[in-house]
Amino acid sequence: MIAPTCRTIVGLAIVLLSHAPALFAADAPRPNIVLIFADDLGYSDLGCFGAKDIHTPNINRLAVEGTRFTSFYVSQPVCTASRASLMTGCYANRVGLAGALNHTSKAGIHADEVLLPELLQQRGYATAIFGKWHLGHRPEFSPLRHGFGEFFGIPYSNDNGPLHPVVKTIPSLPLIDGDKTDELDPDQSQFTRRLTQRACQFLAANKDRPFFLYVPHVMPHVPIFASERFKGRSARGLYGDVVEELDWSVGEIDAALNRLGLAEKTLVIFASDNGPFLSYGEHAGRATPLREGKLTTFEGGVRTPCLMRWPRKIRPGRICDEPVASIDLLPTIAKLVRAPLPKHPIDGLDVWPILSGQSNARTPHESLLFFSGDELQAIRSGDWKLHFAHDYLTVAGPPGQAGKPANFEKMQPKSIEESGIRGIASRHGYEVRRIEQSLFNLKDDLGESCNVADKNPEVVRRLEAMAEQARGDLGDSLSNRRGSGVRVVR
Ligand code: MG
């Protein structure tokens, strides 16, 4: 019995050793990259992440043919900040972006930042974004100026228009094609279909060259819409219908990859930008068993479902619970395509050993940081997560219904410019609560419910010391820089 096991281990080691150099050799084929990013999708809204009332067969297939990452983290639990990190490989406050930009914002991604599409474009990749950009709407911030060859989508969130559930003074939502506004207030029930159509056209047009296709879907961010074909299909109401249409989109993109003979040489990544917008009740997703959702640094806000597939490179059918962060995608992809990293400091690290399933591969980060805007609220190291005392948003009482947030009856129309945690609370029906410094062991307590700080003073001290170092690097009170798009270098 022992001999075959040893042979298997030795054989596996040879395979791993022989694959590792080949993958990064100068003449090794470079993968195409397809990155599909849902908006406000909850941790448990997919069949392969436990949803029983939403059918997601196409996304589930990615879990069968690829790896399911159960500890995938975005850097901040809100749209702009999360996307800034995804695109730059940096904590969002390092690149001076926080919260969610809107039509009044003057800030955006700085010209000096090097975005993932820029790295890939320099390596000869065709690049396109079909969906929500959210890194600045002024001309200088256009995705076409930041590495994307094509853009079709919206500059900020889909509630940033006359369909905002609370604020009624917002001008029309533009749908942009290239650098021109194509339509105003487009039919939102057609977003998923139209973005998918453009994605498939892009694949067909670029099948003979390397490409980076980024599909940051508009849905299921409120206000949610499904097309006629998907309305009434799921057992989770309209929200479920919307997610099932997103699943259809993944199936269409996958079918195009297969039809064009590209699936084998394409790394497909699916994730969400942050957790569910819980104040919207039945129009929001779920993050169970995680605590809270979007806009909080509890797990429900920053841990999102994630799947990756690259045949013969990423192991099929595997579940990986090792932490992987969205900031790690840029340096990891850069390594795969043999692109040099930006010259300025970035925060993400190469996690290819984890993605490819190398035995005992561990996160290269000593800790992961969770900022809300410019405030360091929590830090994770190993299984430990330490929350520093901070205010957070929660839904008190019944959540919203029919597309309205909690407490809607009591709300006065609010301005979208009102910033800070109380502005968000008043605009979206949340209550502000405070958590005192608390230590959780995520291995035993994924729901962050049992503070074990008193029993583990040495762990608290260790994490506090790491946080102090991080504050020295990234700061912890950048209110004068907030949203400025200016890089923090210390
Ligand atoms: Mg979002």
Boltz pocket constraint, residues with backbone or C-beta under 6 A from the ligand:
constraints:
  - pocket:
      binder: B
      contacts: [[A, 38], [A, 39], [A, 40], [A, 78], [A, 79], [A, 221], [A, 273], [A, 274], [A, 275]]
      max_distance: 6.0
